[in-house]
Amino acid sequence: MSTFSPYGMGPAGFHVNRPLNNFEREQHLDTKRSASDLVHYDQSIIKFNSTFVEYVDKWYSMRGFMALVGGLFGLFFLCATGLALYMLLDSGFMWFSILPPVCLALLWVSMKIFLADAFTYTHYPIRFNRKNRQVYVFRRNGTIFKAGWEDLYWTVYSTQGGNPIRGDLNVMGHVLDEDGVTVKESIGLSMVDAGGTWRLLQFFEFIRRYMEDGPGPVLKSLESVVPLIMLPPLDREKESWYFGWQYLTANWKGFPLLQILMQVGFFPTSLFRWIVMRTSKIPQWPQWVEDECAIAPDDPTVYDGDHPPPVAPEPA
């Protein structure tokens, strides 16, 4: 799951046209070498079959938070603008004239934050095709990015640059320039952690093992840890308020008292998350992507929100 770091969520996306930092070099993930003995998937899979596995993006688990921040500040500065205008007209003091433009500027910033979340897309899917060794990404502007699995520079990234202690961490796939150092484009995978890299390595290992060994071996590796649970069919329908609330609070299952206390933040965020999902479009892959990712009619491993994988029986 994610913390509430909005890194890369704005229209400009991730910070590119920059050199790899030292931490990214140290944390480089080789697609041909195991990243961990265990695998994990972060309950972020939309579709799973023998051709491809499709994930939600880095921002999916925090949707609603930016809209909450932008919406509340926007309401505050809207009221402040009205009050400033009233004070200016009522008092006649010219030094009050600076207040309305300042409030309007802050209102504009608040709306930019709100619109980075709402009136966009419900999610930005990332698809890993193991047959043609390609990765497909639905960009924030609605265009499609495609790159070879082995051509991407996979690493753990910190939002505080080279400081893994203060920043949120997540797995990133970088497209590097010909110099092998300059980042030209980045893919942010769904899991974000602030407590170290071990869970992120298990998460990447799930993808790596799927791409290198296929669906059978990775599911077998997962069986002894946790069952594979699919997300709802996000490619066809928008999530409900209840599911969004559940997803926001998923990290706190098993801690009922903390889960109750955290509702101070989770409940209003879930309401704004519902607004975000209602106002946003469902992303649709273009036909050429679907053609390149065609699923075999006899594929025995086709799982999604409507067709969950079978639950392994309890050991006797």
Phi and psi in degrees as a GROMACS rama.xvg file:
@    title "Ramachandran Plot"
@    xaxis  label "Phi"
@    yaxis  label "Psi"
@TYPE xy
-105.541  152.06  SER-2
-81.9033  -173.803  THR-3
-97.1073  41.6211  PHE-4
-84.6751  122.237  SER-5
-87.7707  14.1802  PRO-6
-52.0883  124.565  TYR-7
83.5151  3.26703  GLY-8
-83.1894  -19.4947  MET-9
-72.0548  173.67  GLY-10
-57.2193  -29.8805  PRO-11
-74.0894  -17.7123  ALA-12
73.4527  -152.808  GLY-13
-74.625  159.393  PHE-14
-74.3618  113.186  HIS-15
-121.894  -173.423  VAL-16
54.1338  45.9416  ASN-17
-140.265  158.932  ARG-18
-80.2485  153.116  PRO-19
-57.1548  137.691  LEU-20
-87.4051  172.845  ASN-21
-62.5331  -37.6359  ASN-22
-64.3279  -41.8298  PHE-23
-63.3292  -36.318  GLU-24
-67.1274  -42.1866  ARG-25
-66.442  -33.3514  GLU-26
-97.1565  16.5677  GLN-27
-55.6332  133.261  HIS-28
-107.877  119.94  LEU-29
-86.3038  125.907  ASP-30
-68.2403  -15.1702  THR-31
-99.9743  -2.69851  LYS-32
-122.782  139.839  ARG-33
-62.1623  133.213  SER-34
-89.3208  -20.8918  ALA-35
-162.656  158.202  SER-36
-77.1187  -20.9775  ASP-37
-112.902  162.468  LEU-38
-123.648  153.791  VAL-39
-150.67  152.546  HIS-40
-127.876  -5.51021  TYR-41
66.9106  19.8442  ASP-42
44.0692  55.3743  GLN-43
-133.53  18.917  SER-44
-98.1132  129.36  ILE-45
-92.3543  -44.4249  ILE-46
-138.731  144.69  LYS-47
-143.398  124.362  PHE-48
-155.718  -173.39  ASN-49
-75.6211  -12.8192  SER-50
-96.6  -45.7396  THR-51
-149.9  161.191  PHE-52
-122.851  135.33  VAL-53
-119.698  129.096  GLU-54
-113.387  159.362  TYR-55
-78.8407  174.097  VAL-56
-94.4842  -179.162  ASP-57
-60.3054  -32.2814  LYS-58
-92.3266  -6.88772  TRP-59
-59.4898  -43.7258  TYR-60
-72.4639  -13.1106  SER-61
-109.564  9.06157  MET-62
-59.4601  138.089  ARG-63
105.274  -29.8663  GLY-64
-68.3657  -46.7679  PHE-65
-65.4951  -37.5681  MET-66
-65.2093  -38.569  ALA-67
-61.4188  -49.8375  LEU-68
-61.6647  -50.7647  VAL-69
-64.6668  -39.1824  GLY-70
-67.2431  -44.4574  GLY-71
-68.7241  -43.6291  LEU-72
-66.4783  -36.2152  PHE-73
-62.1432  -43.0224  GLY-74
-63.2066  -41.2821  LEU-75
-62.3674  -47.9213  PHE-76
-74.182  -24.1435  PHE-77
-65.5344  -45.4609  LEU-78
-65.3966  -39.2234  CYS-79
-64.2374  -36.2123  ALA-80
-64.3239  -45.1563  THR-81
-62.4094  -40.9116  GLY-82
-66.4593  -40.4216  LEU-83
-63.9026  -40.3536  ALA-84
-65.2979  -40.1373  LEU-85
-63.0543  -44.796  TYR-86
-62.5776  -39.7507  MET-87
-64.5325  -46.6564  LEU-88
-72.3366  -34.9977  LEU-89
-76.5733  -39.3696  ASP-90
-90.7513  -33.0541  SER-91
79.5863  0.627753  GLY-92
-73.9159  121.563  PHE-93
-67.9276  -24.7403  MET-94
-68.3789  -15.3933  TRP-95
-70.8476  -15.192  PHE-96
-66.6141  -17.2888  SER-97
-76.8347  -22.5069  ILE-98
-68.689  -47.1705  LEU-99
-57.6833  -46.8454  PRO-100
-65.1836  -33.7885  PRO-101
-64.6539  -45.8795  VAL-102
-64.3214  -38.736  CYS-103
-65.9368  -38.1635  LEU-104
-63.9074  -42.6854  ALA-105
-69.7606  -32.1688  LEU-106
-64.4469  -41.3999  LEU-107
-62.506  -42.8884  TRP-108
-62.2933  -42.0435  VAL-109
-62.1721  -40.8515  SER-110
-68.8515  -33.2879  MET-111
-62.0466  -41.2327  LYS-112
-64.9579  -45.2537  ILE-113
-59.9196  -44.2779  PHE-114
-79.6716  -7.44939  LEU-115
-72.9533  -16.4949  ALA-116
-111.409  -52.5328  ASP-117
-87.4712  161.059  ALA-118
56.1078  39.4927  PHE-119
-123.777  -123.514  THR-120
-119.336  150.86  TYR-121
-64.3838  -30.7211  THR-122
-163.711  172.349  HIS-123
-128.168  88.4185  TYR-124
-64.7865  149.654  PRO-125
-125.097  125.184  ILE-126
-118.665  128.097  ARG-127
-107.402  111.575  PHE-128
-98.2742  111.562  ASN-129
-79.7014  -18.6952  ARG-130
-80.1378  -42.6573  LYS-131
-102.693  3.38178  ASN-132
63.2255  35.6634  ARG-133
-117.414  153.42  GLN-134
-117.904  129.779  VAL-135
-114.56  134.767  TYR-136
-129.969  130.51  VAL-137
-88.1582  108.394  PHE-138
-70.6073  165.779  ARG-139
-66.3605  -24.7164  ARG-140
-90.8321  6.89309  ASN-141
91.7345  -5.3979  GLY-142
-85.5533  168.613  THR-143
-111.676  135.145  ILE-144
-112.926  134.294  PHE-145
-131.242  135.137  LYS-146
-151.547  155.389  ALA-147
-71.2309  141.535  GLY-148
-54.5004  -46.7844  TRP-149
-78.5479  -15.8235  GLU-150
-82.2244  -18.0727  ASP-151
-82.4403  145.197  LEU-152
-93.772  102.265  TYR-153
-88.3647  135.58  TRP-154
-159.987  169.642  THR-155
-95.719  130.444  VAL-156
-114.681  143.359  TYR-157
-109.122  135.465  SER-158
-67.9939  -13.2399  THR-159
-101.303  33.7469  GLN-160
68.4858  -114.464  GLY-161
-92.8897  11.026  GLY-162
-105.012  98.4387  ASN-163
-77.3524  -9.21661  PRO-164
-84.8757  -42.3826  ILE-165
-87.4185  -26.2026  ARG-166
-96.6493  160.846  GLY-167
-74.6556  144.528  ASP-168
-112.883  143.49  LEU-169
-155.489  160.579  ASN-170
-81.8912  131.213  VAL-171
-123.866  146.392  MET-172
-112.335  119.247  GLY-173
-105.687  139.989  HIS-174
-92.3351  119.713  VAL-175
-98.295  150.755  LEU-176
-69.9927  175.295  ASP-177
-59.9985  -22.4362  GLU-178
-75.7095  -8.10129  ASP-179
73.1367  11.4643  GLY-180
-130.201  -38.1949  VAL-181
-82.5916  126.37  THR-182
-80.4884  122.337  VAL-183
-101.468  -31.4653  LYS-184
-156.509  152.199  GLU-185
-134.648  146.733  SER-186
-116.328  126.241  ILE-187
-104.269  115.208  GLY-188
-77.6607  165.079  LEU-189
-69.0009  -36.6239  SER-190
-76.7541  131.775  MET-191
-126.567  137.045  VAL-192
-139.796  146.764  ASP-193
-115.026  7.13868  ALA-194
-113.111  18.5581  GLY-195
122.375  179.628  GLY-196
-100.062  -9.34624  THR-197
-63.1748  -39.874  TRP-198
-69.9777  -35.3156  ARG-199
-64.9471  -36.5849  LEU-200
-67.4291  -38.4656  LEU-201
-64.575  -38.2932  GLN-202
-64.2442  -47.3952  PHE-203
-65.1282  -35.2866  PHE-204
-64.2775  -32.9866  GLU-205
-58.8012  -48.3322  PHE-206
-66.2855  -46.5263  ILE-207
-60.6082  -43.7747  ARG-208
-68.2357  -36.1069  ARG-209
-62.0839  -47.6843  TYR-210
-67.0402  -35.6096  MET-211
-91.4454  -36.1105  GLU-212
-111.11  -19.6965  ASP-213
102.778  172.623  GLY-214
-67.4649  -36.723  PRO-215
-60.1851  -55.7811  GLY-216
-59.7109  -38.9447  PRO-217
-71.5072  -35.7574  VAL-218
-67.0986  -37.3168  LEU-219
-64.6183  -38.8489  LYS-220
-65.7738  -31.3666  SER-221
-79.5469  -28.6956  LEU-222
-54.1394  -40.6879  GLU-223
-77.765  -7.42185  SER-224
-106.194  -56.4286  VAL-225
-162.002  146.314  VAL-226
-70.817  153.851  PRO-227
-80.7467  117.852  LEU-228
-113.51  125.079  ILE-229
-89.1596  150.733  MET-230
-73.5788  163.171  LEU-231
-59.3886  166.343  PRO-232
-70.3538  76.4795  PRO-233
-66.7694  -16.5456  LEU-234
-77.1393  -9.14037  ASP-235
-124.848  -24.9493  ARG-236
-142.471  154.895  GLU-237
-87.4073  143.456  LYS-238
-64.7028  153.299  GLU-239
-81.5347  164.493  SER-240
-59.8666  -41.8528  TRP-241
-63.5356  -42.7008  TYR-242
-63.9169  -41.8249  PHE-243
-60.1825  -42.065  GLY-244
-63.4031  -43.9797  TRP-245
-59.9752  -42.0109  GLN-246
-65.9153  -39.3499  TYR-247
-64.3796  -35.2045  LEU-248
-96.9974  4.43041  THR-249
-58.9278  -34.1065  ALA-250
-66.2919  -17.1535  ASN-251
-106.138  10.8354  TRP-252
-63.807  138.323  LYS-253
94.7079  -8.21159  GLY-254
-126.751  72.375  PHE-255
-59.1993  -38.947  PRO-256
-65.4508  -45.9904  LEU-257
-64.3501  -36.9341  LEU-258
-62.7776  -37.5748  GLN-259
-68.011  -45.688  ILE-260
-63.6825  -36.1079  LEU-261
-73.3488  -7.83774  MET-262
-64.7113  -18.337  GLN-263
-55.851  -36.3021  VAL-264
-99.5524  -37.7468  GLY-265
-68.9887  -40.0996  PHE-266
-65.0396  -51.7152  PHE-267
-63.4288  -33.787  PRO-268
-63.5925  -38.4923  THR-269
-64.9915  -33.8925  SER-270
-67.6458  -43.036  LEU-271
-70.9967  -30.8591  PHE-272
-62.0774  -41.2115  ARG-273
-62.0884  -41.1473  TRP-274
-62.2504  -42.9255  ILE-275
-58.112  -47.5387  VAL-276
-68.8079  -35.493  MET-277
-68.8371  -33.181  ARG-278
-91.6707  -7.27839  THR-279
-102.561  157.605  SER-280
-89.8401  150.15  LYS-281
-81.0863  124.71  ILE-282
-67.3143  143.23  PRO-283
-127.789  124.935  GLN-284
-66.4935  140.257  TRP-285
-66.9548  162.427  PRO-286
-61.6094  -33.2077  GLN-287
-65.3983  -31.7502  TRP-288
-70.1566  -44.6347  VAL-289
-62.1358  -37.197  GLU-290
-65.1688  -41.5852  ASP-291
-72.1443  -18.3373  GLU-292
-114.125  28.5657  CYS-293
-60.2093  135.709  ALA-294
-93.4314  134.651  ILE-295
-62.7311  138.491  ALA-296
-59.3194  -30.0561  PRO-297
-99.624  17.4814  ASP-298
-64.3186  120.19  ASP-299
-82.4153  -5.74018  PRO-300
-118.521  67.1898  THR-301
-115.21  103.949  VAL-302
-122.361  139.054  TYR-303
-156.739  -166.547  ASP-304
-63.1844  -28.2319  GLY-305
-90.731  -17.6391  ASP-306
-131.704  77.6672  HIS-307
-70.5405  154.149  PRO-308
-67.4148  151.876  PRO-309
-64.6028  146.751  PRO-310
-85.5375  129.536  VAL-311
-66.1451  138.504  ALA-312
-65.9843  150.293  PRO-313
-65.941  140.366  GLU-314
-63.5535  143.012  PRO-315
